[in-house]
């Protein structure tokens, strides 16, 4: 990459503008301080943490510093011996009062921004070509993830025929299956891209839609408390870039476990309202298939007569809630003749999976897209070594990315990643 040309102050100005909002909100005043806590409840809290180890193990250590920390996982034994007192105090505050006392919050609410260019081939002088990772304190991430646990325990009505993620984790079996099924043909397929989806989330909109969605899934009192807790965490953070404080009034943070969850619930609420408002025009599942993974929207039309109604009303309702469709990145089967979108080709991807199933085209795309080793032979050699340090990472990547090819060319039903490499790639 060339030397960075953009001045840091330019980034600060850009972020202040990106996360600004014309809507006003009132910050919560923290006045409650718990001064004592029984050992009984502290031990109970630690027990819950240990029980949920597999859910939170990617949170490394819980001591906040001003420097980026190497991501190392705590063992169960280390976790069980960790002093959870202050974290418990903060979480107990949040549960009881929908806020955390000032003294504790001021220790854990600092967020450091790290800039990373999206694509090294793009103009490094254009601030819009960068994405910003938000590094939160480990106690705040833990509290946020425990809040996620509470949400996932009450979500009952999220339409799993539409939403193909399990809300908190990333890729799972359902996601991989959907990516495989949805990329077997480009016929009558439309892909819709939301521009800067997380950055576009206005806090007034988040609060309204999240509360409404949780009310449908639980009851208004639970929904009110959970929403207040989340909005508190969101608004009380202090974000810094290059030691300069960033003013913000919108945007879901990249770096908190709750972000994918909250965004999915917001979009679920928008789709719920869209579906009800247009039930006289079309029916999801009957007239078209709709799949959503975070901000990736996939549509496959069964009834071509409702094509314009679906696109226009969906774009309109997204705009109503502050989301802008990026027409330059939207794609549609050219036979649908949708002039405002680009043509969908077999070399295009959905959730990182190409629409083609031609082995050479598919595998060449993977090498180019993900900047892999120069040959599949070198990747195969790493896979064959039991103790190669990259083996686990390579297996995880290719078991997902090559799943569609393995499924298609699984003649004897026993095809594995290694056997696929041996038969087709080396």
C-alpha positions as CSV (number, residue, x, y, z in Angstrom):
1,X,0.0,0.0,0.0
2,X,1.2,3.5,-0.7
3,X,2.0,5.9,2.1
4,X,-1.2,7.4,3.6
5,X,-2.0,10.8,2.3
6,X,-5.1,11.7,4.2
7,X,-4.5,13.9,7.3
8,X,-5.9,12.5,10.6
9,X,-7.9,15.7,11.1
10,X,-9.7,15.0,7.8
11,X,-10.8,11.6,9.3
12,X,-12.0,13.4,12.4
13,X,-14.1,15.8,10.4
14,X,-15.4,13.0,8.2
15,X,-16.5,10.9,11.1
16,X,-18.1,13.8,12.9
17,X,-20.2,14.5,9.8
18,X,-20.9,10.8,9.1
19,X,-22.3,10.1,12.5
20,X,-24.1,13.5,12.9
21,X,-27.9,13.7,13.0
22,X,-30.5,16.4,12.7
23,X,-32.5,14.6,15.4
24,X,-31.8,15.4,19.1
25,X,-31.6,13.0,22.0
26,X,-31.1,13.4,25.7
27,X,-28.2,11.6,27.4
28,X,-29.1,9.7,30.5
29,X,-27.8,11.0,33.7
30,X,-26.1,8.4,35.9
31,X,-26.5,9.0,39.6
32,X,-26.9,5.6,41.2
33,X,-23.9,3.9,42.8
34,X,-24.0,0.5,44.4
35,X,-21.6,0.6,47.2
36,X,-21.8,-3.0,48.4
37,X,-22.7,-6.4,47.0
38,X,-23.1,-9.8,48.6
39,X,-20.6,-12.5,47.8
40,X,-23.5,-14.8,47.1
41,X,-24.7,-12.9,44.0
42,X,-21.1,-12.3,42.8
43,X,-20.5,-16.0,42.8
44,X,-23.8,-16.6,41.0
45,X,-22.7,-14.1,38.4
46,X,-19.3,-15.8,37.9
47,X,-21.2,-19.1,37.5
48,X,-23.3,-17.7,34.7
49,X,-20.2,-16.4,33.0
50,X,-18.5,-19.9,33.2
51,X,-21.7,-21.5,31.9
52,X,-21.7,-19.2,28.9
53,X,-18.0,-19.6,28.3
54,X,-18.5,-20.9,24.7
55,X,-20.6,-17.8,24.0
56,X,-18.1,-15.2,25.3
57,X,-14.7,-16.9,24.9
58,X,-13.6,-14.7,22.1
59,X,-13.5,-11.8,24.5
60,X,-9.8,-11.9,25.5
61,X,-9.0,-10.3,28.9
62,X,-11.3,-7.9,30.7
63,X,-8.7,-5.3,31.7
64,X,-9.0,-2.1,29.7
65,X,-5.9,-0.3,28.4
66,X,-5.4,2.5,25.9
67,X,-3.5,0.2,23.6
68,X,-4.8,-2.4,21.3
69,X,-4.7,-5.8,22.9
70,X,-3.6,-9.0,21.3
71,X,-6.6,-11.2,21.0
72,X,-5.9,-14.2,23.2
73,X,-8.7,-16.3,24.6
74,X,-9.0,-16.9,28.3
75,X,-9.2,-20.6,29.4
76,X,-12.2,-21.6,31.6
77,X,-9.8,-21.8,34.6
78,X,-8.5,-18.3,34.0
79,X,-12.1,-17.1,33.5
80,X,-13.2,-18.7,36.8
81,X,-10.4,-17.0,38.7
82,X,-11.0,-13.5,37.2
83,X,-12.2,-10.8,39.5
84,X,-15.6,-10.0,38.2
85,X,-16.5,-7.5,40.9
86,X,-16.5,-4.3,39.0
87,X,-18.0,-5.9,35.9
88,X,-20.8,-7.4,38.0
89,X,-21.5,-4.0,39.6
90,X,-21.8,-2.4,36.2
91,X,-24.1,-5.2,34.9
92,X,-26.2,-5.2,38.0
93,X,-26.7,-1.4,37.6
94,X,-27.8,-1.9,34.1
95,X,-30.3,-4.6,34.9
96,X,-31.8,-2.7,37.9
97,X,-31.7,0.9,36.7
98,X,-31.1,0.7,32.9
99,X,-27.9,2.6,33.5
100,X,-24.4,2.3,35.1
101,X,-23.0,4.5,37.7
102,X,-20.8,7.4,36.4
103,X,-17.6,6.3,38.1
104,X,-17.7,2.7,36.7
105,X,-19.0,3.8,33.2
106,X,-16.2,6.4,32.9
107,X,-13.7,3.6,33.3
108,X,-15.1,1.3,30.6
109,X,-16.8,3.6,28.0
110,X,-13.7,4.7,26.0
111,X,-13.7,3.5,22.3
112,X,-10.7,3.7,20.1
113,X,-11.1,4.0,16.3
114,X,-8.7,2.1,14.0
115,X,-8.9,3.0,10.3
116,X,-8.4,0.3,7.7
117,X,-8.6,0.8,4.0
118,X,-11.4,-1.3,2.4
119,X,-9.5,-2.2,-0.7
120,X,-5.7,-1.5,-1.2
121,X,-6.4,-0.9,-4.9
122,X,-8.7,2.1,-4.1
123,X,-7.7,5.7,-3.8
124,X,-6.0,6.1,-0.4
125,X,-6.6,9.9,-0.5
126,X,-10.3,9.4,-0.3
127,X,-11.5,9.1,3.3
128,X,-14.7,7.3,2.1
129,X,-12.6,4.3,1.0
130,X,-11.7,3.5,4.7
131,X,-13.7,1.6,7.2
132,X,-13.3,2.2,11.0
133,X,-13.0,-0.6,13.5
134,X,-14.1,0.3,17.0
135,X,-12.1,-1.1,19.9
136,X,-14.2,-1.3,23.0
137,X,-13.1,-2.1,26.5
138,X,-13.5,-5.7,27.5
139,X,-15.9,-5.1,30.4
140,X,-18.2,-3.2,28.1
141,X,-18.0,-6.0,25.5
142,X,-18.8,-8.6,28.1
143,X,-21.8,-6.6,29.4
144,X,-23.0,-6.1,25.9
145,X,-22.8,-9.8,25.1
146,X,-24.7,-10.7,28.3
147,X,-27.4,-8.3,27.1
148,X,-27.4,-10.2,23.8
149,X,-28.0,-13.4,25.8
150,X,-31.1,-11.9,27.3
151,X,-32.4,-10.9,23.9
152,X,-31.8,-14.3,22.3
153,X,-33.8,-15.9,25.2
154,X,-36.9,-14.0,24.3
155,X,-36.8,-13.8,20.5
156,X,-39.6,-16.1,19.3
157,X,-41.1,-14.6,16.2
158,X,-38.1,-13.7,14.0
159,X,-39.0,-15.1,10.6
160,X,-36.3,-17.7,10.0
161,X,-37.5,-18.2,6.4
162,X,-36.3,-14.6,5.8
163,X,-33.5,-14.1,8.3
164,X,-30.8,-16.7,7.7
165,X,-28.4,-15.8,10.5
166,X,-28.7,-16.8,14.2
167,X,-28.5,-13.2,15.1
168,X,-25.3,-13.2,17.3
169,X,-22.9,-15.6,15.7
170,X,-21.5,-15.1,12.3
171,X,-21.7,-17.8,9.6
172,X,-23.6,-20.9,10.7
173,X,-24.9,-24.0,8.9
174,X,-28.2,-22.2,8.0
175,X,-26.2,-19.3,6.4
176,X,-23.9,-21.7,4.5
177,X,-26.9,-23.6,3.2
178,X,-28.7,-20.5,2.1
179,X,-25.6,-19.1,0.4
180,X,-25.3,-22.4,-1.5
181,X,-29.0,-22.6,-2.5
182,X,-29.3,-19.0,-3.4
183,X,-26.3,-19.0,-5.8
184,X,-27.2,-22.0,-7.9
185,X,-28.9,-19.7,-10.5
186,X,-29.1,-16.0,-11.3
187,X,-32.6,-16.4,-12.9
188,X,-35.0,-13.8,-11.5
189,X,-32.6,-12.9,-8.7
190,X,-32.1,-9.4,-7.3
191,X,-29.4,-8.3,-4.8
192,X,-30.0,-5.1,-2.9
193,X,-27.2,-3.2,-1.1
194,X,-27.7,-0.7,1.7
195,X,-25.1,2.0,1.6
196,X,-23.2,2.3,4.9
197,X,-25.9,0.4,6.7
198,X,-24.6,0.5,10.2
199,X,-23.4,4.1,10.0
200,X,-26.9,5.1,8.8
201,X,-28.8,3.9,11.9
202,X,-30.2,7.0,13.6
203,X,-30.6,6.6,17.4
204,X,-34.2,7.8,17.3
205,X,-35.0,5.2,14.7
206,X,-33.1,2.4,16.5
207,X,-35.0,3.1,19.7
208,X,-38.4,3.1,18.0
209,X,-37.9,0.0,15.9
210,X,-36.1,-2.0,18.6
211,X,-38.7,-1.3,21.2
212,X,-41.5,-2.2,18.8
213,X,-39.8,-5.4,17.7
214,X,-39.1,-6.6,21.3
215,X,-42.7,-5.7,22.3
216,X,-44.0,-8.1,19.6
217,X,-41.5,-10.8,20.9
218,X,-42.1,-10.3,24.6
219,X,-44.1,-7.6,26.3
220,X,-43.9,-3.8,26.4
221,X,-42.3,-3.6,29.9
222,X,-39.5,-6.0,29.0
223,X,-39.1,-4.3,25.6
224,X,-38.9,-0.9,27.3
225,X,-36.2,-1.9,29.7
226,X,-34.1,-3.8,27.2
227,X,-34.2,-0.9,24.8
228,X,-33.2,1.6,27.5
229,X,-30.3,-0.6,28.5
230,X,-29.1,-0.8,24.9
231,X,-29.5,2.9,24.1
232,X,-27.6,3.7,27.3
233,X,-24.7,1.6,26.3
234,X,-24.8,3.1,22.8
235,X,-25.0,6.7,23.8
236,X,-22.7,6.8,26.8
237,X,-19.6,5.6,24.9
238,X,-16.8,8.1,24.3
239,X,-15.2,7.6,20.9
240,X,-11.7,8.8,20.1
241,X,-9.6,8.8,16.9
242,X,-6.0,10.0,17.1
243,X,-6.7,11.2,20.7
244,X,-9.5,13.5,19.3
245,X,-13.0,13.0,20.6
246,X,-15.6,12.2,17.9
247,X,-19.1,13.6,18.2
248,X,-21.8,11.1,17.2
249,X,-25.6,10.8,17.2
250,X,-26.0,7.8,15.0
251,X,-24.3,4.6,13.9
252,X,-24.2,1.0,15.2
253,X,-20.7,0.2,16.4
254,X,-18.5,-2.2,14.6
255,X,-16.9,-4.1,17.4
256,X,-19.8,-4.8,19.8
257,X,-21.4,-8.2,19.8
258,X,-24.9,-6.7,19.8
259,X,-24.6,-4.8,16.5
260,X,-25.6,-7.6,14.1
261,X,-28.3,-8.6,16.5
262,X,-29.8,-5.1,16.8
263,X,-29.5,-4.4,13.1
264,X,-31.3,-7.7,12.3
265,X,-34.1,-6.8,14.7
266,X,-34.4,-3.3,13.2
267,X,-34.6,-4.7,9.6
268,X,-37.0,-7.4,10.8
269,X,-39.3,-4.6,12.1
270,X,-39.1,-2.7,8.8
271,X,-39.8,-5.8,6.8
272,X,-42.8,-6.6,9.1
273,X,-44.3,-3.2,8.5
274,X,-43.5,-3.4,4.8
275,X,-45.2,-6.7,4.5
276,X,-48.3,-5.5,6.3
277,X,-48.5,-2.3,4.3
278,X,-48.4,-4.1,1.0
279,X,-50.3,-7.3,1.7
280,X,-52.7,-6.3,-1.1
281,X,-49.9,-6.2,-3.6
282,X,-47.7,-9.2,-2.9
283,X,-47.0,-12.1,-0.5
284,X,-43.5,-13.0,0.7
285,X,-42.9,-16.7,0.0
286,X,-45.6,-17.0,-2.6
287,X,-44.7,-14.2,-5.0
288,X,-41.0,-14.1,-4.2
289,X,-38.3,-15.5,-1.9
290,X,-36.7,-13.0,0.5
291,X,-33.5,-13.8,2.5
292,X,-31.6,-11.3,4.7
293,X,-28.2,-11.7,6.3
294,X,-27.5,-8.5,8.3
295,X,-27.5,-6.0,5.5
296,X,-27.4,-8.3,2.5
297,X,-30.8,-8.5,0.9
298,X,-31.6,-11.4,-1.6
299,X,-34.8,-11.6,-3.6
300,X,-35.8,-14.3,-6.1
301,X,-39.0,-13.5,-8.0
302,X,-41.6,-16.2,-8.6
303,X,-44.3,-13.8,-9.9
304,X,-42.7,-11.3,-12.3
305,X,-45.9,-9.1,-12.4
306,X,-45.1,-7.7,-8.9
307,X,-41.4,-6.9,-9.7
308,X,-41.8,-3.1,-9.7
309,X,-44.1,-3.0,-6.7
310,X,-41.6,-5.0,-4.6
311,X,-38.6,-2.9,-5.6
312,X,-40.2,0.5,-5.3
313,X,-42.0,-0.1,-2.0
314,X,-38.9,-1.7,-0.4
315,X,-36.6,1.2,-1.4
316,X,-39.2,3.7,-0.1
317,X,-39.7,2.1,3.3
318,X,-35.9,1.7,3.8
319,X,-35.6,5.4,2.9
320,X,-38.3,6.3,5.4
321,X,-36.1,4.9,8.2
322,X,-32.9,6.5,7.0
323,X,-31.4,3.8,4.9
324,X,-30.2,4.6,1.3
325,X,-30.0,1.9,-1.3
326,X,-26.7,1.9,-3.2
327,X,-27.9,1.6,-6.8
328,X,-24.3,1.2,-8.1
329,X,-23.9,-2.0,-6.1
330,X,-27.4,-3.5,-6.6
331,X,-27.6,-6.3,-9.1
332,X,-30.4,-8.0,-10.9
333,X,-30.9,-10.7,-13.6
334,X,-30.6,-8.8,-16.9
335,X,-33.8,-10.6,-18.1
336,X,-35.7,-8.7,-15.4
337,X,-34.8,-5.5,-17.2
338,X,-34.4,-3.4,-14.1
339,X,-32.7,-0.3,-15.5
340,X,-31.7,1.2,-12.1
341,X,-29.6,-1.9,-11.1
342,X,-26.6,-3.4,-12.7
343,X,-26.7,-6.8,-14.4
344,X,-26.1,-9.8,-12.2
345,X,-23.4,-12.1,-13.6
346,X,-22.4,-15.6,-12.7
347,X,-19.0,-14.2,-11.5
348,X,-20.9,-12.0,-8.9
349,X,-21.0,-13.2,-5.3
350,X,-23.6,-13.5,-2.6
351,X,-22.3,-13.9,1.0
352,X,-18.9,-14.6,-0.5
353,X,-20.1,-17.4,-2.8
354,X,-20.1,-17.0,-6.6
355,X,-23.2,-17.9,-8.7
356,X,-21.1,-20.0,-11.0
357,X,-20.4,-23.7,-10.4
358,X,-17.8,-24.1,-13.0
359,X,-14.7,-25.3,-11.1
360,X,-12.1,-23.3,-12.9
361,X,-14.1,-20.0,-12.9
362,X,-15.1,-20.6,-9.2
363,X,-11.6,-21.4,-7.9
364,X,-9.9,-18.6,-9.9
365,X,-12.4,-16.1,-8.4
366,X,-11.5,-17.3,-5.0
367,X,-7.8,-16.9,-5.5
368,X,-8.3,-13.4,-6.9
369,X,-11.0,-12.2,-4.5
370,X,-9.4,-13.4,-1.2
371,X,-5.8,-13.0,-2.3
372,X,-4.9,-16.5,-1.4
373,X,-1.7,-18.4,-2.0
374,X,-0.5,-18.4,-5.6
375,X,-1.6,-22.0,-6.2
376,X,-4.0,-24.5,-4.6
377,X,-1.1,-26.9,-4.4
378,X,0.6,-24.8,-1.7
379,X,-2.8,-24.6,0.1
380,X,-3.2,-28.4,-0.2
381,X,0.3,-28.9,1.3
382,X,-0.6,-26.9,4.4
383,X,-3.8,-28.9,4.8
384,X,-1.9,-32.2,4.7
385,X,0.4,-31.2,7.5
386,X,-1.2,-32.1,10.8
387,X,0.6,-29.4,12.8
388,X,0.7,-26.6,10.3
389,X,-0.1,-23.3,12.2
390,X,-2.5,-22.2,9.4
391,X,-4.4,-25.5,9.0
392,X,-7.3,-24.7,11.3
393,X,-7.9,-21.3,9.7
394,X,-7.6,-22.7,6.1
395,X,-10.1,-25.5,7.0
396,X,-12.6,-23.0,8.3
397,X,-12.3,-20.8,5.3
398,X,-12.5,-23.5,2.6
399,X,-15.2,-25.6,4.3
400,X,-17.5,-22.6,3.9
401,X,-16.2,-21.2,0.6
402,X,-16.0,-24.6,-1.2
403,X,-19.1,-26.1,0.3
404,X,-21.2,-25.4,-2.9
405,X,-18.5,-27.1,-5.2
406,X,-18.2,-30.1,-2.9
407,X,-22.0,-30.5,-2.8
408,X,-22.2,-30.3,-6.6
409,X,-19.3,-32.6,-7.4
410,X,-19.9,-35.1,-4.6
411,X,-20.4,-38.1,-6.9
412,X,-20.0,-40.9,-4.3
413,X,-21.4,-39.0,-1.4
414,X,-18.1,-39.1,0.5
415,X,-16.4,-36.0,-0.9
416,X,-14.3,-34.1,1.6
417,X,-12.3,-30.9,1.3
418,X,-9.0,-32.9,1.0
419,X,-10.4,-35.3,-1.6
420,X,-11.9,-32.4,-3.6
421,X,-8.4,-30.8,-3.7
422,X,-6.9,-34.1,-4.8
423,X,-9.4,-34.8,-7.5
424,X,-9.9,-31.3,-9.1
425,X,-7.2,-28.8,-8.0
426,X,-3.8,-30.5,-7.9
